[in-house]
Amino acid sequence: MWSRIRASSDGGTLGNSSHLNRIEPFTFGLVGALGVLVALLIGAIVGQLATVLIYIGVALFLALGLDPVVVFLEKRMPRAAAVSVVVAGVLVIFAGILLAIVPILVRQIANLIEDAPKMIEDVMSSDWFTQVTGQYGAEIENAANGALEFFQDPDNLGQIGGGLIAVGSGIASGVTGVIIVLILTLYFMASLRSMKRTAARFVPAYRRPGFSELLEDVSTAVGRYVIGQVSLASINAVLTIILMSIIGAPVPALLALLAFIGSLIPLVGTLSASIIISLICLFDAPITALIAAVYYLIYMQIEAYVLSPRIMSRAVSVPGAIVVIAAVGGGALGGILGALVAIPVTASIIIIVQKVLFPAQDRKITPPDAEVGVIA
């Protein structure tokens, strides 16, 4: 009797096992397919929110950059008053830039389009153009004549007007993005300390002191780096607009804006901006382009050996090769914004490696096999 019951029990178990074996591949495939669909859905959501995530990232870095200013003012006034002063200063600077740059840019771009035929004629009638044409043939002259005919054709001017409308729409979209980033920056700056405390609560209590110290080091380093880079860019922009106004270069406000944006990208940014500015100055006169090129050759030496060491001495020291790799990689992934954010991210990674990884490795003075032998 017991044998029949046991056989029946074993048979039932084997039957259930075979039944489960038949169901398990289907279940595994279904769960895997659902996982792929969820991953695709998350990727689509992230893709749709890419612009918003970029705004948040840039605003967070700017808030970290302004935090040292708030900390400095806290020594003389309460934090609420310090944040209010910094917010007011940022708003005044932003409004001043809009009032000073936008009308000049619109007027100078319109003048540049209006004066483009005359500028091309002046270039074609210059001695250096005649020498270049005589040396390299008539292709250059034909190209210049084609450009002149293009600007003199009313239909083409209409197309240029439509392009200007599209450019204006892009500028308006950019201004909207800047305003959003500015608002987020002000919110992040006001609540930066509470954000740090909230982030620390995700870590076990016994690790919070070390995590809070690491987070403070990273935020301080990023803030100092942002302030230092913005200071270098501001110096370059101010000197550029002064020089371009003196030598009579076209659209000096636009050239100063290019110099500012270029200087925000370490090493390669200033060089790239100087080349673009020199080429734009070539439309005015060769001597103007030569003066601009010589100025930037001198300025880049002063920036590399005088300004940058003094301003960036308190920021994180990032090796030059890593700076270039980070800037190029960030630019490839996220364009100009990616290149701007890449260096502070790299600096943060270096701090984490120095504060976490290296000490953890230094504590490992006994091989794992030796520890096992001692325990045995």
TORZAZA-595347 format. One record per residue (C-alpha): residue number from 1; residue in one letter; x, y, z. Coordinates in steps of 0.001 Angstrom, whole numbers, padded with zeros to 6 digits. Each point is the difference from the previous one (the first is absolute). Example, Ala and Ser with C-alpha at 12.3 -4.5 7.8 and 13.67 -1.06 7.14 Angstrom:
TORZAZA-595347
REC,1,A,012300,-004500,007800;
REC,2,S,001370,003440,-000660;
***
This chain:
TORZAZA-595347
REC,1,M,000000,000000,000000;
REC,2,W,002686,002395,001011;
REC,3,S,001889,-000874,-003170;
REC,4,R,-003045,000872,-002139;
REC,5,I,-000450,003299,001813;
REC,6,R,003699,000801,-000392;
REC,7,A,-000072,-000930,-003671;
REC,8,S,-003094,002110,-000478;
REC,9,S,001669,002874,001864;
REC,10,D,003192,-000319,-002045;
REC,11,G,-001987,-000159,-003190;
REC,12,G,-001902,003143,000924;
REC,13,T,003224,001804,000834;
REC,14,L,001586,-001017,-003271;
REC,15,G,-003108,001044,-001883;
REC,16,N,-000041,003410,001652;
REC,17,S,003712,000401,-000696;
REC,18,S,-000427,-000804,-003659;
REC,19,H,-002987,002357,-000123;
REC,20,L,002096,002782,001539;
REC,21,N,002829,-000710,-002408;
REC,22,R,-002437,000487,-002858;
REC,23,I,-001273,003310,001441;
REC,24,E,003368,001464,001133;
REC,25,P,001414,000893,-003478;
REC,26,F,-003220,001839,-000891;
REC,27,T,000014,001877,003293;
REC,28,F,003672,000872,-000392;
REC,29,G,-000565,001265,-003536;
REC,30,L,-003053,002021,001036;
REC,31,V,001826,001650,002887;
REC,32,G,002996,000700,-002244;
REC,33,A,-002230,001565,-002671;
REC,34,L,-001728,002155,002617;
REC,35,G,003418,001068,001288;
REC,36,V,001069,001037,-003518;
REC,37,L,-003229,001956,-000479;
REC,38,V,000479,001789,003326;
REC,39,A,003603,000836,-000931;
REC,40,L,-001142,001376,-003376;
REC,41,L,-002702,002032,001736;
REC,42,I,002521,001455,002462;
REC,43,G,002364,000814,-002872;
REC,44,A,-002795,001753,-001900;
REC,45,I,-000945,002011,003089;
REC,46,V,003621,001013,000576;
REC,47,G,000284,000967,-003672;
REC,48,Q,-003084,002193,000253;
REC,49,L,001298,001572,003199;
REC,50,A,003567,000456,-001277;
REC,51,T,-000327,003781,-000257;
REC,52,V,-001513,000237,003483;
REC,53,L,002765,-002192,001440;
REC,54,I,002620,002221,-001654;
REC,55,Y,-001649,003084,001521;
REC,56,I,000029,-001650,003425;
REC,57,G,003652,-001033,-000301;
REC,58,V,001160,003440,-001129;
REC,59,A,-002055,001706,002705;
REC,60,L,001461,-002290,002660;
REC,61,F,003557,000785,-001097;
REC,62,L,-000745,003720,-000030;
REC,63,A,-001516,-000255,003481;
REC,64,L,003152,-001750,001201;
REC,65,G,002009,002775,-001637;
REC,66,L,-001932,002717,001803;
REC,67,D,000034,-001796,003356;
REC,68,P,003549,001184,000919;
REC,69,V,-001223,003580,-000459;
REC,70,V,-002901,-000701,002359;
REC,71,V,002374,-001596,002527;
REC,72,F,002256,003060,-000194;
REC,73,L,-002902,002367,000616;
REC,74,E,-001277,-002184,002863;
REC,75,K,002966,001167,002066;
REC,76,R,-001504,003493,-000003;
REC,77,M,-003778,-000638,-000106;
REC,78,P,-002585,-002788,000488;
REC,79,R,-000250,-002643,-002711;
REC,80,A,-003425,001189,-001158;
REC,81,A,001365,003506,-000529;
REC,82,A,003104,-001382,-001741;
REC,83,V,-002131,-002068,-002384;
REC,84,S,-002190,003048,-000675;
REC,85,V,003033,002144,-000814;
REC,86,V,001393,-002610,-002381;
REC,87,V,-003401,-000477,-001660;
REC,88,A,-000373,003753,-000493;
REC,89,G,003525,000231,-001384;
REC,90,V,-000601,-002841,-002466;
REC,91,L,-003262,001553,-001187;
REC,92,V,001614,003411,-000464;
REC,93,I,002932,-001500,-001936;
REC,94,F,-002321,-002075,-002186;
REC,95,A,-002249,002975,-000766;
REC,96,G,003030,002174,-000703;
REC,97,I,001409,-002562,-002436;
REC,98,L,-003325,-000225,-001829;
REC,99,L,-000384,003782,-000233;
REC,100,A,003603,000527,-001044;
REC,101,I,000595,-002941,-002335;
REC,102,V,-003290,-000836,-001742;
REC,103,P,-000688,003416,-001627;
REC,104,I,003635,000282,-001074;
REC,105,L,-000029,-003508,-001440;
REC,106,V,-003202,000626,-001961;
REC,107,R,001235,003312,-001352;
REC,108,Q,003477,-001227,-000879;
REC,109,I,-001251,-003183,-001681;
REC,110,A,-002402,002113,-002082;
REC,111,N,002859,002359,-000900;
REC,112,L,002206,-002954,-000876;
REC,113,I,-002587,-001381,-002431;
REC,114,E,-000586,003471,-001475;
REC,115,D,003708,000721,-000405;
REC,116,A,000953,-003485,-001196;
REC,117,P,000069,000923,-003743;
REC,118,K,002230,003022,000638;
REC,119,M,002306,-002042,002233;
REC,120,I,000356,-002636,-002716;
REC,121,E,000730,002706,-002592;
REC,122,D,002643,001522,002288;
REC,123,V,001609,-003401,000452;
REC,124,M,000028,-000602,-003769;
REC,125,S,001550,003402,-000674;
REC,126,S,002751,-000372,002607;
REC,127,D,003623,-000627,-000959;
REC,128,W,000337,-003262,001943;
REC,129,F,-003073,-001454,-001782;
REC,130,T,001498,000914,-003350;
REC,131,Q,003237,-001744,000944;
REC,132,V,-001794,-003116,001213;
REC,133,T,-002145,-000089,-003150;
REC,134,G,003055,000358,-002212;
REC,135,Q,001762,-002812,001854;
REC,136,Y,-002818,-002529,000309;
REC,137,G,-002061,000734,-003108;
REC,138,A,-003475,001308,-000636;
REC,139,E,-001879,-002445,002272;
REC,140,I,000227,002363,002974;
REC,141,E,-001227,002933,-002087;
REC,142,N,-002902,-002055,-001346;
REC,143,A,-000972,-000997,003539;
REC,144,A,000082,003620,001139;
REC,145,N,-002078,001106,-002999;
REC,146,G,-002511,-002739,000782;
REC,147,A,-000258,001186,003605;
REC,148,L,-000446,003593,-001175;
REC,149,E,-002763,-000963,-002426;
REC,150,F,-001707,-001989,002732;
REC,151,F,-000203,002983,002352;
REC,152,Q,-001074,002365,-002806;
REC,153,D,-002936,-002213,-001064;
REC,154,P,-003273,001150,001678;
REC,155,D,-001382,-003558,000001;
REC,156,N,003010,-001218,001922;
REC,157,L,-000402,002865,002444;
REC,158,G,-003530,-001267,000591;
REC,159,Q,001381,-003432,000763;
REC,160,I,002490,001578,002357;
REC,161,G,-002897,001791,001688;
REC,162,G,-001800,-003301,000483;
REC,163,G,003173,-001482,001400;
REC,164,L,000293,002956,002355;
REC,165,I,-003536,-000693,001224;
REC,166,A,001012,-003595,000695;
REC,167,V,003139,001239,001735;
REC,168,G,-002107,002403,002035;
REC,169,S,-002290,-002843,001004;
REC,170,G,003028,-002010,001064;
REC,171,I,001304,002956,001989;
REC,172,A,-003389,000385,001702;
REC,173,S,000026,-003704,000864;
REC,174,G,003522,000370,001364;
REC,175,V,-001029,002991,002117;
REC,176,T,-002934,-002027,001357;
REC,177,G,002395,-002813,000920;
REC,178,V,002318,002473,001703;
REC,179,I,-002891,001391,002045;
REC,180,I,-001035,-003526,001062;
REC,181,V,003578,-000810,000995;
REC,182,L,000202,003273,001921;
REC,183,I,-003191,-000743,001965;
REC,184,L,001149,-003537,000806;
REC,185,T,003399,001334,001044;
REC,186,L,-001584,002388,002475;
REC,187,Y,-002171,-002778,001473;
REC,188,F,002945,-002396,000270;
REC,189,M,002202,002657,001558;
REC,190,A,-002606,000825,002654;
REC,191,S,-000570,-003677,000902;
REC,192,L,003505,-001389,-000550;
REC,193,R,000617,-000885,003656;
REC,194,S,-003324,-001805,000387;
REC,195,M,000728,-001893,-003221;
REC,196,K,003327,-001160,001450;
REC,197,R,-001667,-001127,003242;
REC,198,T,-002639,-001899,-001954;
REC,199,A,002658,-001684,-002129;
REC,200,A,001876,-001067,003132;
REC,201,R,-003117,-001754,001377;
REC,202,F,000164,-002534,-002832;
REC,203,V,003272,-001262,001550;
REC,204,P,000100,-002184,003164;
REC,205,A,000371,002030,003178;
REC,206,Y,003466,-001310,000830;
REC,207,R,001272,001203,-003392;
REC,208,R,-001688,003401,-000059;
REC,209,P,002860,002041,001528;
REC,210,G,002473,-001227,-002618;
REC,211,F,-002548,000349,-002800;
REC,212,S,-000906,003542,001074;
REC,213,E,003671,000978,000089;
REC,214,L,000553,-001472,-003470;
REC,215,L,-003093,001749,-001352;
REC,216,E,001186,003296,001462;
REC,217,D,003452,-000405,-001559;
REC,218,V,-001505,-000758,-003410;
REC,219,S,-002448,002911,000094;
REC,220,T,002682,002416,001204;
REC,221,A,002437,-001079,-002708;
REC,222,V,-002637,000244,-002730;
REC,223,G,-001095,003414,001247;
REC,224,R,003529,001363,000044;
REC,225,Y,000652,-001407,-003431;
REC,226,V,-003133,001573,-001463;
REC,227,I,000802,003384,001521;
REC,228,G,003586,-000155,-001220;
REC,229,Q,-000971,-000931,-003544;
REC,230,V,-002701,002669,-000177;
REC,231,S,002530,002574,001269;
REC,232,L,002456,-000956,-002759;
REC,233,A,-002762,000153,-002606;
REC,234,S,-001141,003422,001242;
REC,235,I,003528,001394,-000216;
REC,236,N,000364,-001306,-003551;
REC,237,A,-003397,001414,-001034;
REC,238,V,000679,003459,001436;
REC,239,L,003434,000225,-001616;
REC,240,T,-001403,-001274,-003292;
REC,241,I,-002784,002568,-000242;
REC,242,I,002471,002780,000868;
REC,243,L,002511,-001133,-002627;
REC,244,M,-002615,-000620,-002709;
REC,245,S,-001518,003427,000590;
REC,246,I,003420,001633,-000292;
REC,247,I,001057,-001748,-003222;
REC,248,G,-003463,000362,-001559;
REC,249,A,-000774,-003702,-000369;
REC,250,P,-003509,-001013,-001099;
REC,251,V,-002597,-000911,002660;
REC,252,P,002258,000474,003054;
REC,253,A,-002791,-001006,002410;
REC,254,L,-000479,-003312,-001813;
REC,255,L,003755,-000592,-000035;
REC,256,A,000169,000675,003744;
REC,257,L,-002820,-002511,000544;
REC,258,L,001927,-002577,-002051;
REC,259,A,003109,000698,002074;
REC,260,F,-001969,-000452,003234;
REC,261,I,-001542,-003315,-001080;
REC,262,G,003331,-001249,-001341;
REC,263,S,001867,000809,003198;
REC,264,L,-002456,-002084,002006;
REC,265,I,001423,-003079,-001754;
REC,266,P,003513,-000585,001389;
REC,267,L,003049,-000201,-002276;
REC,268,V,-001761,-000503,-003336;
REC,269,G,-002745,002598,000439;
REC,270,T,002096,003165,-000043;
REC,271,L,002009,-001221,-002983;
REC,272,S,-003122,-000911,-001982;
REC,273,A,-001702,003306,000790;
REC,274,S,003117,001983,-000941;
REC,275,I,000179,-001725,-003397;
REC,276,I,-003679,000716,-000708;
REC,277,I,000335,003627,001100;
REC,278,S,003115,000511,-002146;
REC,279,L,-001796,-001440,-003044;
REC,280,I,-002973,002336,000579;
REC,281,C,002397,002938,000260;
REC,282,L,001395,-000996,-003382;
REC,283,F,-003243,001241,-001588;
REC,284,D,000846,003498,001206;
REC,285,A,003672,000142,-000970;
REC,286,P,003082,-002241,000100;
REC,287,I,001717,002363,002439;
REC,288,T,-002982,-000306,002369;
REC,289,A,000212,-003792,-000101;
REC,290,L,003770,000156,000518;
REC,291,I,-000368,002245,003055;
REC,292,A,-002653,-002324,001446;
REC,293,A,002147,-003083,-000616;
REC,294,V,003084,001568,001595;
REC,295,Y,-002070,001180,002969;
REC,296,Y,-001391,-003479,000644;
REC,297,L,003434,-001586,-000304;
REC,298,I,001212,002323,002755;
REC,299,Y,-003186,-000313,002064;
REC,300,M,000040,-003807,-000026;
REC,301,Q,003545,000021,001395;
REC,302,I,-001015,002445,002746;
REC,303,E,-003118,-002022,000783;
REC,304,A,001881,-003301,000147;
REC,305,Y,002954,001171,002113;
REC,306,V,-001340,002978,002000;
REC,307,L,-003793,000244,000242;
REC,308,S,-001006,-003655,000117;
REC,309,P,002508,-001088,002708;
REC,310,R,-000980,002911,002228;
REC,311,I,-003759,-000281,-000440;
REC,312,M,-000206,-003807,-000040;
REC,313,S,002538,-000615,002779;
REC,314,R,-002769,-000793,002512;
REC,315,A,-001941,-002270,-002337;
REC,316,V,000645,-003677,-000591;
REC,317,S,003164,-000644,-001953;
REC,318,V,-000958,-002046,-003076;
REC,319,P,002865,-001282,-002175;
REC,320,G,000178,001630,-003422;
REC,321,A,-000397,-003244,-001954;
REC,322,I,-003152,-000879,001974;
REC,323,V,-001356,003518,-000618;
REC,324,V,000379,-000416,-003755;
REC,325,I,-001530,-003498,000038;
REC,326,A,-002912,001134,002190;
REC,327,A,-000681,003112,-002116;
REC,328,V,000074,-001929,-003282;
REC,329,G,-002096,-002866,001402;
REC,330,G,-002527,002357,001572;
REC,331,G,-000255,001960,-003234;
REC,332,A,-000584,-003178,-001999;
REC,333,L,-002755,-001134,002382;
REC,334,G,-001737,003272,000795;
REC,335,G,001358,002759,-002231;
REC,336,I,001052,003267,001627;
REC,337,L,-001886,-000734,003230;
REC,338,G,001609,-003428,000200;
REC,339,A,003452,001531,-000367;
REC,340,L,-000769,002592,002684;
REC,341,V,-001246,-002550,002514;
REC,342,A,002626,-002662,-000770;
REC,343,I,002827,001633,001959;
REC,344,P,-001916,000462,003300;
REC,345,V,-001251,-003586,-000309;
REC,346,T,003578,-001169,-000532;
REC,347,A,001124,002016,003011;
REC,348,S,-002723,-001639,002103;
REC,349,I,001083,-003466,-001138;
REC,350,I,003600,000801,000918;
REC,351,I,-001095,001085,003498;
REC,352,I,-002022,-003199,000471;
REC,353,V,002956,-002104,-001127;
REC,354,Q,002351,001846,002347;
REC,355,K,-002373,-000061,002980;
REC,356,V,-001583,-003450,-000367;
REC,357,L,001817,-002353,-002343;
REC,358,F,003608,000764,000925;
REC,359,P,-000557,-000192,003808;
REC,360,A,-001918,-003274,-000445;
REC,361,Q,002882,-001466,-001973;
REC,362,D,002568,001329,002477;
REC,363,R,-001754,-001849,002842;
REC,364,K,000484,-003331,-001777;
REC,365,I,003463,-000889,001306;
REC,366,T,-000576,-003761,000391;
REC,367,P,-000678,-002322,-002963;
REC,368,P,-003408,-001750,000125;
REC,369,D,001671,-003464,000006;
REC,370,A,002021,000888,003074;
REC,371,E,-003147,001122,001850;
REC,372,V,-001706,-003322,-000818;
REC,373,G,003046,-001928,001273;
REC,374,V,-000006,001919,003281;
REC,375,I,-003721,-000649,000537;
REC,376,A,000458,-003694,-000767;
***
